C-alpha cells in the first residue's frame, strides 16, 4: 500500500514538472519574443512582464501562489500542492531560459508570425493537457473558478474564464507597439483557440473508435463473424420491439476507426439487421488491437 502511494506521488510530481517545462519552452521560444501572450493568469503575467521589462516567471509565481494556497484550503490540498509544483517549474524554467539563452527564441518577421502562434498553441496545449489529465487543472484560472464555485455554486464559470482571457486581449491593445498591437491581439486569440483544441484532442485519447448497436434476428452468425474477422468481443442483449411487439436481439461492439469499412461489409450480409453507431472518444480495459 505504501509503495503504491510513493509511486503515485512520484508520477504526480513528475508529470507536473514535465508539463511545466513544456509550457515554459513553448512560451519562451515562440510567444514571448513575438509580442503575444497566453490567456488567463499567465497572459496577465506576460503583459505586465513586458511593461516592466521583468521576466514573466516572477509574476506567475506572485499571482498564482496566493490562489493555490486558497485552493489548498477550500478546494483540495493535493491539487494545490501539485499546481504549485507545476507553476513553480514553469516560472523557474522561464527565468533560466532567458538568463542562459540555451534556446534561441524564434524571432518572427512579418511573414512567419502565424507559425509562431501555431507552435505556441500546439506546444503549450500539450503541456496543459498533461497537467489536466493528471490533476484536472492547469493553472490559476481553474483555482479562481473553483473558489468562485465554492462560495457561489450557481456562478457561471465559463463566463469567468472568458472575462480573464478578454482582459489579456484588451491589455495587449494598450501595451504593445501601435504597429503590431492588432496582430498581437489576434495571435493571442488564435493561440487560445489552438491550445484548447490540442487539450481536447489529447484528453480524448488515442484509443478512440466506434460503438455499434445492431438489432438482428441472427445474433449467432453475426456475432461469430465480427469476432472472427475483427477480433473484438461482442455483447448480446434481448430487446423488445415496440412497433412489431417482437422479441429480438441487440449486439453491442466497439471497433477501431480503421475497421469501420469491414464492419459495414459484415452487417450488409444480414439485410434484416438494423445498425447504428456513435463515436467513442476513449476506450479503457481489455480492448484488443
Secondary structure, 3 states (H helix, E strand, C coil): CHHHHHHHHHHHHHHHHHHHHHHHHHHHHHHHHHCCCCCHHHHHHHHHHHHHCCCHHHHHHHHHHHHHHHHHHHCCHHHHHHHHHHHHHHHHHHHHHHHHCCCCCCCCCCCCHHHHHHHHHHHHHHHHHHHHHHHCCCCHHHHHHHHHHHHCCCCCHHHHHHHHHHHHHHHHHHHCCCCCHHHHHHHHHHHHHHHHHHHHHHHHCCCCEEEEEEEECCHHHHHHHHHHHCCCCCEEEEEECCCCCCEEEEEEEEECHHHHHHHHHHHHCCCCCEEEEEEECCCCCCCCC
